[in-house]
Amino acid sequence: MSVFVDQETRLLVQGITGRDGSFHTRQMIGYGTKVVAGVTPGKGGQVFDGVVPVFDTVADAVRETRANASVIYVPAAVAASAIFEAADAGIALIVCITEGIPVLDVTRVLPYLHEHGARLVGPNCPGLISPSKSKVGIIPGNICRPGRIGVVSRSGTLTYEIVHQLSTHGLGQSTCIGIGGDPLIGTSFIHCLSAFQADSETDAVVMIGEIGGTDEIRRPGGAVCPAMKPVVGFIAGQTAPPGRRMGHAGAIISGSSGTAAEKMAAFSRAGISVMKRPADVVPLLQERL
């Protein structure tokens, strides 16, 4: 069992003929992901690399290939339309890699997806991977190893660093999820932690947050999320000055809210072991397992 993607994932690539879409489609196919269709309006009837049929619309692709997940590599100006189209076609999992999508567009997208029962990972995220099963997005498959540690992160680069630390020390991963660093995202830490807690093949979780907002530490109702399975957490931006945005659009401290100190203290109260630096992840996990 894995979280959100596995061997049964039938992936559709929106923007498959573009520069990023074509490059990462080849990487996903090479990893073993079942890429069953691509969509680029006006290029329907083509066959990508002689393997993947290309369609003009997501609806056509789903009807012909039974795709159940989509990954989006299209420009920010049309990304919201691509998400709407995937939801309308009945896609259950939509992974949006595109960065720079206007927040106003995302405010329209999220309630629409809720109404249609679709999950969005992202936007502005590296996607997710269940090692040896399926890779959807841009996480390098060569650094991942199958195992029983779940990883969820707002930062793509730190995801790669943590996964490398785990794999090098023999701690494989059940699923690694990059949720994205924008102010509004479709799948939160709480959603991922709940999924990992329910996954019988995940023994512990590593969560990688950053300054700004309260997504790492709060449920929708406002209570700090408790840890059931062992959880190890890291907050990036510990030395960031207040009011200064650091990298991601959501990584900005407003007053006393969203500081690294606040989040690290909340982690400790919830029973989450706190990393001071990414290299601490292995010894902390070994203490908890």
C-alpha positions as CSV (number, residue, x, y, z in Angstrom):
1,M,0.0,0.0,0.0
2,S,1.2,3.6,-0.6
3,V,-0.3,7.1,-0.4
4,F,-2.1,8.6,-3.3
5,V,-0.2,6.8,-6.1
6,D,0.8,3.1,-6.7
7,Q,1.1,0.5,-9.5
8,E,-2.5,1.0,-10.4
9,T,-2.0,4.7,-11.2
10,R,-2.8,5.4,-14.8
11,L,-1.3,8.8,-15.6
12,L,-2.2,11.5,-18.0
13,V,0.2,14.3,-18.8
14,Q,-1.3,17.7,-19.6
15,G,1.3,19.6,-21.6
16,I,3.1,16.5,-22.8
17,T,4.6,18.0,-25.9
18,G,6.1,21.1,-24.1
19,R,9.7,21.3,-23.0
20,D,9.1,20.4,-19.4
21,G,6.2,18.0,-20.0
22,S,8.2,16.0,-22.6
23,F,11.3,15.8,-20.5
24,H,9.6,14.7,-17.3
25,T,7.3,12.3,-19.2
26,R,10.3,10.4,-20.4
27,Q,11.7,10.4,-16.8
28,M,8.4,9.0,-15.4
29,I,8.1,6.4,-18.1
30,G,11.7,5.4,-17.4
31,Y,10.9,5.0,-13.8
32,G,8.0,2.6,-14.6
33,T,5.0,4.9,-14.2
34,K,2.0,3.9,-16.3
35,V,1.8,7.0,-18.5
36,V,-1.3,6.2,-20.6
37,A,-2.1,9.5,-22.3
38,G,-1.0,13.0,-23.0
39,V,-3.0,16.1,-23.8
40,T,-2.0,19.1,-25.9
41,P,-4.8,21.0,-27.7
42,G,-4.3,20.9,-31.4
43,K,-2.0,17.9,-31.4
44,G,-4.5,15.1,-30.9
45,G,-3.7,12.0,-32.9
46,Q,0.1,12.2,-32.4
47,V,2.0,9.6,-30.5
48,F,4.6,10.8,-28.0
49,D,7.9,9.0,-28.5
50,G,6.0,6.3,-30.3
51,V,4.4,5.1,-27.0
52,V,1.9,7.6,-25.5
53,P,-1.2,8.7,-27.5
54,V,-1.8,12.4,-27.5
55,F,-5.3,13.9,-27.3
56,D,-6.9,17.3,-27.8
57,T,-8.9,17.1,-24.5
58,V,-8.7,15.4,-21.2
59,A,-12.2,14.1,-21.6
60,D,-11.1,12.3,-24.8
61,A,-8.0,10.9,-23.1
62,V,-9.9,9.6,-20.1
63,R,-12.6,8.0,-22.3
64,E,-10.0,6.2,-24.4
65,T,-7.4,5.2,-21.8
66,R,-9.2,5.2,-18.4
67,A,-6.6,7.5,-16.9
68,N,-7.2,8.2,-13.2
69,A,-4.5,10.7,-12.4
70,S,-3.1,13.8,-14.2
71,V,0.1,15.8,-13.9
72,I,0.1,19.3,-15.2
73,Y,3.1,21.0,-17.0
74,V,1.5,24.0,-18.6
75,P,2.1,27.8,-18.3
76,A,0.7,29.6,-15.3
77,A,-1.8,31.6,-17.3
78,V,-3.7,28.4,-18.4
79,A,-3.0,26.1,-15.4
80,A,-6.3,26.8,-13.7
81,S,-8.1,25.9,-16.9
82,A,-6.1,22.7,-17.1
83,I,-7.1,21.8,-13.5
84,F,-10.8,22.5,-14.2
85,E,-10.6,20.4,-17.3
86,A,-9.1,17.4,-15.4
87,A,-11.8,17.6,-12.7
88,D,-14.6,17.8,-15.3
89,A,-13.2,14.6,-16.9
90,G,-13.4,12.7,-13.6
91,I,-9.7,12.6,-12.7
92,A,-9.4,11.8,-9.0
93,L,-5.8,12.9,-8.5
94,I,-4.4,16.1,-10.1
95,V,-0.8,17.0,-9.6
96,C,0.1,20.6,-10.6
97,I,3.8,21.2,-11.1
98,T,3.3,24.7,-12.5
99,E,4.6,27.7,-10.5
100,G,3.5,31.3,-10.5
101,I,-0.3,30.6,-10.7
102,P,-2.2,33.7,-9.4
103,V,-3.7,33.2,-6.0
104,L,-7.1,34.4,-7.3
105,D,-7.1,31.5,-9.8
106,V,-6.4,29.0,-7.0
107,T,-9.3,30.4,-4.9
108,R,-11.6,29.4,-7.7
109,V,-10.0,26.1,-8.3
110,L,-10.1,24.7,-4.7
111,P,-13.9,24.8,-4.1
112,Y,-14.5,23.4,-7.6
113,L,-12.3,20.4,-6.9
114,H,-14.0,19.8,-3.6
115,E,-17.4,19.7,-5.3
116,H,-16.0,17.2,-7.8
117,G,-14.3,15.0,-5.3
118,A,-10.9,15.5,-6.8
119,R,-7.6,15.9,-4.9
120,L,-5.0,18.5,-6.0
121,V,-1.4,18.2,-5.1
122,G,0.3,21.6,-5.6
123,P,0.5,23.9,-7.3
124,N,4.1,24.8,-7.5
125,C,5.2,21.4,-6.2
126,P,7.6,18.6,-7.2
127,G,4.8,16.0,-7.1
128,L,5.1,12.6,-5.4
129,I,6.7,9.2,-5.7
130,S,6.1,5.8,-4.2
131,P,9.5,4.2,-4.7
132,S,9.5,1.2,-7.1
133,K,5.7,1.8,-7.8
134,S,5.0,5.1,-9.4
135,K,6.5,8.6,-9.9
136,V,4.3,11.6,-10.7
137,G,6.1,14.8,-11.1
138,I,9.8,15.8,-10.9
139,I,11.2,14.1,-7.8
140,P,14.4,12.2,-8.9
141,G,13.7,8.5,-8.7
142,N,17.4,7.6,-8.4
143,I,17.6,9.0,-4.8
144,C,14.6,7.1,-3.5
145,R,14.4,3.6,-2.1
146,P,11.4,1.5,-1.2
147,G,10.8,1.3,2.5
148,R,8.5,2.4,5.4
149,I,9.2,6.1,6.0
150,G,6.7,8.7,4.7
151,V,8.0,12.1,3.7
152,V,5.8,15.3,3.2
153,S,7.4,18.6,2.4
154,R,6.7,22.2,1.3
155,S,10.2,22.4,-0.2
156,G,11.3,20.5,-3.2
157,T,15.0,20.9,-2.6
158,L,14.8,19.9,1.0
159,T,12.7,16.9,0.0
160,Y,15.6,15.7,-2.1
161,E,18.1,16.3,0.7
162,I,16.1,14.5,3.3
163,V,15.3,11.6,1.0
164,H,19.0,11.3,0.1
165,Q,19.9,11.2,3.8
166,L,17.3,8.5,4.4
167,S,18.3,6.3,1.5
168,T,22.0,6.6,2.2
169,H,21.4,5.2,5.7
170,G,19.1,2.4,4.7
171,L,15.8,4.0,5.5
172,G,13.6,3.6,2.5
173,Q,10.4,5.5,1.8
174,S,6.8,4.4,1.4
175,T,5.7,7.7,-0.3
176,C,7.3,11.1,-0.7
177,I,5.0,14.0,-1.3
178,G,5.9,17.6,-2.2
179,I,2.8,19.7,-1.4
180,G,4.1,23.0,-2.7
181,G,5.0,26.3,-1.1
182,D,2.3,28.6,-2.4
183,P,-0.1,30.4,0.1
184,L,-3.0,28.2,-1.1
185,I,-2.5,24.6,-2.0
186,G,-4.8,21.6,-2.6
187,T,-3.3,19.0,-0.2
188,S,-2.0,20.1,3.2
189,F,0.3,18.6,5.8
190,I,-2.8,17.4,7.7
191,H,-4.2,15.6,4.7
192,C,-0.8,13.8,4.2
193,L,-0.3,13.0,7.9
194,S,-3.7,11.5,8.1
195,A,-3.0,9.3,5.0
196,F,0.3,8.2,6.4
197,Q,-1.3,7.4,9.7
198,A,-3.8,5.2,7.9
199,D,-1.1,3.5,5.7
200,S,-0.2,0.1,7.1
201,E,3.2,0.2,5.2
202,T,4.3,3.5,6.8
203,D,6.0,3.2,10.2
204,A,7.1,6.9,10.6
205,V,6.8,10.2,8.9
206,V,9.2,13.1,8.1
207,M,7.6,16.5,7.6
208,I,9.5,19.4,6.2
209,G,7.9,22.8,6.7
210,E,9.0,26.4,6.5
211,I,8.2,29.8,8.0
212,G,4.9,31.4,7.1
213,G,1.3,30.3,7.7
214,T,0.2,27.6,10.2
215,D,-0.3,24.6,7.9
216,E,2.4,22.5,9.6
217,I,0.8,22.7,13.0
218,R,-2.9,23.1,12.9
219,R,-6.0,21.2,11.9
220,P,-8.9,23.0,10.2
221,G,-10.5,23.4,13.6
222,G,-7.5,25.0,15.1
223,A,-6.1,22.4,17.4
224,V,-2.4,21.4,17.1
225,C,-2.2,18.1,15.3
226,P,-1.0,15.3,17.6
227,A,1.5,12.7,16.4
228,M,0.5,9.0,16.5
229,K,3.1,7.2,14.5
230,P,6.6,8.7,15.1
231,V,7.0,12.0,13.3
232,V,10.2,14.0,12.8
233,G,9.9,17.6,11.7
234,F,12.0,20.3,10.3
235,I,11.3,24.0,9.7
236,A,13.2,25.9,7.1
237,G,13.9,29.6,7.5
238,Q,14.9,29.6,11.2
239,T,17.1,32.6,10.7
240,A,14.8,34.5,8.4
241,P,14.0,38.1,9.4
242,P,10.3,39.0,10.1
243,G,8.5,40.4,7.0
244,R,11.0,39.0,4.6
245,R,9.8,36.4,2.1
246,M,12.2,33.5,1.7
247,G,11.8,31.6,-1.6
248,H,8.2,30.4,-1.7
249,A,5.3,32.7,-2.0
250,G,3.9,31.3,1.3
251,A,7.1,31.6,3.3
252,I,6.6,35.0,4.9
253,I,6.3,35.8,8.6
254,S,3.5,38.1,9.6
255,G,3.9,39.5,13.1
256,S,4.4,36.6,15.5
257,S,2.5,34.2,13.3
258,G,4.3,31.6,11.3
259,T,7.8,31.9,12.9
260,A,10.1,29.0,13.0
261,A,10.2,29.2,16.8
262,E,6.4,29.0,17.0
263,K,6.2,26.0,14.8
264,M,9.1,24.1,16.4
265,A,7.5,24.6,19.8
266,A,4.2,23.3,18.5
267,F,5.9,20.3,17.1
268,S,7.4,19.5,20.4
269,R,4.0,19.8,22.2
270,A,2.5,17.4,19.7
271,G,5.2,14.8,20.2
272,I,7.1,15.5,17.0
273,S,10.9,15.3,17.2
274,V,12.4,18.5,15.9
275,M,15.4,18.6,13.6
276,K,17.8,21.6,13.9
277,R,19.2,20.7,10.5
278,P,18.4,18.1,7.8
279,A,21.3,15.9,8.8
280,D,19.5,15.2,12.1
281,V,16.8,13.2,10.4
282,V,18.4,9.8,10.6
283,P,19.5,9.7,14.3
284,L,16.1,11.1,15.3
285,L,14.2,8.5,13.4
286,Q,16.4,5.8,14.8
287,E,15.6,7.0,18.3
288,R,11.9,6.7,17.6
289,L,11.7,3.4,15.7
